Amino acid sequence: MTIIQEETGSNKGRYVKTMGDGSEAQLTFINAGEDIMVIDHVGVPPQFRGGGIAAQLVQHAAHEARAAGKKITPICPYAAMWFKRHPEWSDLLT
């Protein structure tokens, strides 16, 4: 699965996966300073829900944050739940 990062504003961005039918799954975030990523939304088109796409987006964001030395504040309910289910990533949480 190819996930692409896009900047959508001076301190905003998203990770996006284009699905087979042309629709997009995305995780949007806000950079709160240089070392905190706030995950504010994870969305997957209805026809692709339940296939693990949202989890892949959150895990990708977690990998990217770790590589950049950032912490994460998940305000999106799905992202917050993902981190609760994966305590091995808890060191990234603010």
N, CA, C and O of each residue as an XYZ file, in Angstrom:
376
protein
N       0.850     -1.181      0.000
C       0.000      0.000      0.000
C       0.886      1.230      0.000
O       1.781      1.352      0.835
N       0.649      2.126     -0.911
C       1.418      3.357     -0.987
C       0.656      4.472     -0.296
O      -0.482      4.779     -0.650
N       1.293      5.069      0.687
C       0.730      6.208      1.405
C       1.616      7.404      1.091
O       2.839      7.341      1.220
N       0.982      8.488      0.680
C       1.701      9.695      0.295
C       1.401     10.797      1.305
O       0.260     10.958      1.738
N       2.423     11.547      1.676
C       2.232     12.695      2.558
C       2.065     13.941      1.721
O       2.805     14.170      0.764
N       1.078     14.751      2.094
C       0.837     16.027      1.426
C       0.753     17.123      2.473
O       0.172     16.923      3.540
N       1.326     18.269      2.178
C       1.158     19.447      3.028
C      -0.103     20.156      2.552
O      -0.272     20.375      1.352
N      -0.992     20.517      3.477
C      -2.249     21.155      3.089
C      -2.380     22.558      3.656
O      -3.420     23.196      3.491
N      -1.359     23.039      4.309
C      -1.353     24.378      4.889
C      -0.015     24.600      5.562
O       0.853     23.728      5.537
N       0.150     25.761      6.160
C       1.447     26.078      6.759
C       1.817     25.120      7.886
O       2.999     24.844      8.095
N       0.835     24.615      8.608
C       1.135     23.669      9.684
C       0.239     22.427      9.621
O       0.092     21.719     10.617
N      -0.351     22.167      8.472
C      -1.273     21.039      8.319
C      -0.808     20.117      7.208
O      -0.086     20.521      6.297
N      -1.237     18.879      7.306
C      -0.915     17.922      6.266
C      -1.822     16.713      6.354
O      -2.718     16.636      7.195
N      -1.564     15.778      5.465
C      -2.333     14.539      5.488
C      -1.510     13.424      4.875
O      -0.614     13.649      4.062
N      -1.846     12.215      5.292
C      -1.350     11.007      4.652
C      -2.534     10.466      3.881
O      -3.631     10.334      4.423
N      -2.313     10.155      2.624
C      -3.423      9.750      1.768
C      -3.087      8.474      1.015
O      -1.961      8.269      0.561
N      -4.085      7.632      0.899
C      -4.008      6.389      0.124
C      -5.127      6.441     -0.896
O      -6.301      6.510     -0.533
N      -4.770      6.410     -2.171
C      -5.773      6.390     -3.231
C      -6.227      4.951     -3.429
O      -5.418      4.054     -3.662
N      -7.515      4.753     -3.332
C      -8.098      3.421     -3.425
C      -8.303      3.046     -4.900
O      -8.189      3.894     -5.785
N      -8.597      1.797     -5.145
C      -8.740      1.279     -6.500
C      -9.797      1.972     -7.337
O      -9.691      2.019     -8.562
N     -10.819      2.512     -6.681
C     -11.882      3.189     -7.437
C     -11.648      4.694     -7.564
O     -12.513      5.420     -8.056
N     -10.470      5.165     -7.117
C     -10.147      6.581     -7.211
C     -10.475      7.390     -5.969
O     -10.041      8.535     -5.847
N     -11.234      6.815     -5.045
C     -11.518      7.525     -3.795
C     -10.275      7.514     -2.911
O      -9.314      6.796     -3.186
N     -10.303      8.318     -1.844
C      -9.129      8.445     -0.986
C      -9.452      8.141      0.468
O     -10.489      8.544      0.995
N      -8.535      7.421      1.101
C      -8.536      7.272      2.551
C      -7.481      8.248      3.046
O      -6.442      8.413      2.407
N      -7.735      8.900      4.183
C      -6.771      9.889      4.639
C      -6.698      9.992      6.146
O      -7.647      9.679      6.865
N      -5.557     10.435      6.594
C      -5.316     10.820      7.978
C      -4.837     12.264      7.909
O      -3.847     12.560      7.239
N      -5.534     13.160      8.596
C      -5.111     14.556      8.599
C      -4.467     14.887      9.927
O      -4.809     14.315     10.963
N      -3.517     15.831      9.883
C      -2.797     16.193     11.096
C      -2.441     17.672     11.091
O      -2.445     18.342     10.058
N      -2.136     18.146     12.281
C      -1.677     19.513     12.495
C      -0.324     19.418     13.181
O      -0.168     18.662     14.140
N       0.640     20.165     12.707
C       1.931     20.248     13.384
C       1.826     21.336     14.436
O       1.720     22.519     14.111
N       1.855     20.933     15.699
C       1.781     21.872     16.823
C       3.210     22.126     17.291
O       3.699     21.472     18.212
N       3.854     23.058     16.662
C       5.265     23.275     16.919
C       6.077     22.310     16.078
O       5.560     21.684     15.153
N       7.344     22.197     16.407
C       8.224     21.352     15.612
C       8.237     19.898     16.045
O       8.718     19.040     15.305
N       7.714     19.601     17.238
C       7.872     18.237     17.732
C       6.584     17.546     18.149
O       6.636     16.503     18.801
N       5.425     18.100     17.791
C       4.150     17.449     18.117
C       3.258     17.402     16.887
O       3.022     18.417     16.231
N       2.768     16.204     16.586
C       1.802     15.986     15.513
C       0.451     15.690     16.169
O       0.338     14.757     16.964
N      -0.552     16.468     15.845
C      -1.906     16.253     16.345
C      -2.689     15.563     15.232
O      -2.922     16.148     14.175
N      -3.095     14.315     15.475
C      -3.923     13.594     14.492
C      -5.367     13.979     14.769
O      -5.919     13.639     15.816
N      -5.981     14.693     13.820
C      -7.335     15.176     14.051
C      -8.427     14.442     13.268
O      -9.612     14.637     13.539
N      -8.046     13.607     12.306
C      -9.081     12.892     11.543
C      -8.466     11.718     10.794
O      -7.383     11.819     10.216
N      -9.186     10.607     10.821
C      -8.864      9.459      9.976
C     -10.159      9.082      9.278
O     -11.175      8.845      9.932
N     -10.128      9.025      7.958
C     -11.328      8.704      7.209
C     -11.054      7.721      6.089
O     -10.062      7.828      5.367
N     -11.958      6.761      5.962
C     -11.861      5.740      4.914
C     -13.215      5.699      4.210
O     -14.249      5.689      4.878
N     -13.231      5.675      2.879
C     -14.507      5.579      2.170
C     -15.315      4.371      2.660
O     -14.742      3.320      2.946
N     -16.639      4.517      2.757
C     -17.478      3.451      3.316
C     -17.254      2.070      2.706
O     -17.279      1.066      3.419
N     -17.040      2.013      1.419
C     -16.892      0.719      0.762
C     -15.592      0.004      1.130
O     -15.441     -1.183      0.839
N     -14.660      0.701      1.759
C     -13.380      0.101      2.142
C     -13.215     -0.037      3.653
O     -12.170     -0.499      4.113
N     -14.213      0.349      4.427
C     -14.120      0.252      5.880
C     -14.085     -1.204      6.314
O     -14.681     -2.076      5.682
N     -13.374     -1.445      7.403
C     -13.250     -2.797      7.927
C     -12.110     -3.582      7.320
O     -11.918     -4.751      7.656
N     -11.352     -2.966      6.432
C     -10.257     -3.661      5.769
C      -8.877     -3.329      6.315
O      -7.869     -3.742      5.742
N      -8.820     -2.588      7.416
C      -7.532     -2.268      8.027
C      -6.829     -1.054      7.458
O      -5.685     -0.779      7.821
N      -7.491     -0.318      6.572
C      -6.858      0.848      5.949
C      -6.601      1.944      6.986
O      -5.521      2.535      6.998
N      -7.563      2.221      7.844
C      -7.385      3.262      8.867
C      -6.216      2.918      9.786
O      -5.416      3.789     10.127
N      -6.117      1.662     10.184
C      -5.011      1.229     11.044
C      -3.673      1.419     10.340
O      -2.695      1.825     10.967
N      -3.623      1.131      9.057
C      -2.379      1.314      8.299
C      -1.984      2.781      8.232
O      -0.801      3.111      8.309
N      -2.969      3.666      8.088
C      -2.677      5.093      8.057
C      -2.119      5.579      9.392
O      -1.147      6.334      9.423
N      -2.735      5.145     10.500
C      -2.253      5.568     11.816
C      -0.858      5.007     12.074
O       0.013      5.718     12.576
N      -0.641      3.746     11.737
C       0.678      3.161     11.951
C       1.733      3.873     11.100
O       2.856      4.092     11.554
N       1.378      4.225      9.895
C       2.312      4.960      9.033
C       2.669      6.308      9.661
O       3.838      6.694      9.694
N       1.656      7.021     10.158
C       1.905      8.303     10.818
C       2.794      8.109     12.046
O       3.669      8.933     12.313
N       2.576      7.032     12.789
C       3.394      6.749     13.965
C       4.852      6.494     13.568
O       5.769      6.993     14.219
N       5.062      5.731     12.521
C       6.427      5.491     12.023
C       7.096      6.803     11.622
O       8.252      7.051     11.966
N       6.368      7.630     10.899
C       6.915      8.902     10.445
C       7.244      9.812     11.632
O       8.292     10.458     11.649
N       6.353      9.862     12.618
C       6.594     10.686     13.803
C       7.831     10.205     14.549
O       8.668     11.009     14.959
N       7.942      8.909     14.721
C       9.106      8.350     15.421
C      10.398      8.700     14.682
O      11.382      9.103     15.302
N      10.392      8.547     13.380
C      11.591      8.844     12.584
C      11.980     10.318     12.668
O      13.160     10.660     12.585
N      10.983     11.190     12.833
C      11.239     12.629     12.908
C      11.450     13.119     14.333
O      11.685     14.308     14.550
N      11.368     12.212     15.311
C      11.541     12.607     16.703
C      10.372     13.398     17.258
O      10.540     14.227     18.153
N       9.179     13.137     16.720
C       7.982     13.855     17.160
C       7.151     13.010     18.120
O       7.277     11.786     18.171
N       6.303     13.691     18.875
C       5.289     13.053     19.708
C       3.946     13.240     19.014
O       3.806     14.079     18.125
N       2.956     12.444     19.433
C       1.629     12.483     18.812
C       0.560     12.744     19.864
O       0.581     12.176     20.956
N      -0.372     13.616     19.507
C      -1.592     13.825     20.284
C      -2.749     13.399     19.392
O      -3.088     14.105     18.443
N      -3.365     12.247     19.684
C      -4.476     11.784     18.846
C      -5.821     12.318     19.360
O      -6.348     11.815     20.352
N      -6.373     13.333     18.690
C      -7.694     13.816     19.097
C      -8.810     13.158     18.288
O      -9.981     13.252     18.657
N      -8.462     12.505     17.209
C      -9.420     11.705     16.442
C      -9.757     10.463     17.267
O      -8.843      9.776     17.725
N     -11.030     10.155     17.470
C     -11.391      8.985     18.277
C     -10.789      7.677     17.765
O     -10.364      6.842     18.563
N     -10.747      7.492     16.457
C     -10.182      6.255     15.931
C      -8.694      6.161     16.263
O      -8.224      5.117     16.714
N      -7.957      7.240     16.044
C      -6.522      7.228     16.317
C      -6.262      6.999     17.802
O      -5.355      6.248     18.160
N      -7.049      7.638     18.670
C      -6.881      7.440     20.114
C      -7.114      5.975     20.485
O      -6.378      5.415     21.298
N      -8.139      5.355     19.889
C      -8.415      3.945     20.141
C      -7.271      3.065     19.643
O      -6.897      2.098     20.306
N      -6.721      3.395     18.486
C      -5.625      2.607     17.926
C      -4.445      2.606     18.887
O      -3.851      1.555     19.129
N      -4.094      3.761     19.438
C      -2.971      3.825     20.372
C      -3.264      3.048     21.654
O      -2.353      2.453     22.231
N      -4.515      3.043     22.109
C      -4.869      2.241     23.292
C      -4.714      0.753     23.006
O      -4.312     -0.009     23.885
N      -5.027      0.343     21.800
C      -4.910     -1.069     21.417
C      -3.481     -1.491     21.096
O      -3.191     -2.684     21.008
N      -2.596     -0.527     20.923
C      -1.201     -0.805     20.573
C      -0.264     -0.090     21.544
O       0.373      0.899     21.182
N      -0.180     -0.588     22.771
C       0.635      0.085     23.791
C       2.120      0.150     23.436
O       2.857      0.939     24.026
N       2.564     -0.659     22.491
C       3.966     -0.607     22.089
C       4.330      0.729     21.426
O       5.509      1.026     21.239
N       3.334      1.519     21.075
C       3.553      2.839     20.485
C       3.318      3.961     21.497
O       3.387      5.135     21.134
N       3.047      3.630     22.732
C       2.662      4.653     23.736
C       3.776      5.655     24.016
O       3.503      6.752     24.504
N       5.011      5.306     23.721
C       6.107      6.249     23.942
C       6.000      7.488     23.050
O       6.657      8.497     23.306
N       5.182      7.413     22.014
C       4.996      8.559     21.116
C       3.943      9.546     21.603
O       3.873     10.671     21.109
N       3.128      9.138     22.562
C       2.020      9.983     22.991
C       2.480     11.128     23.871
O       3.390     10.987     24.688
N       1.824     12.275     23.683
C       2.127     13.454     24.511
C       1.469     13.306     25.864
O       1.598     14.188     26.713
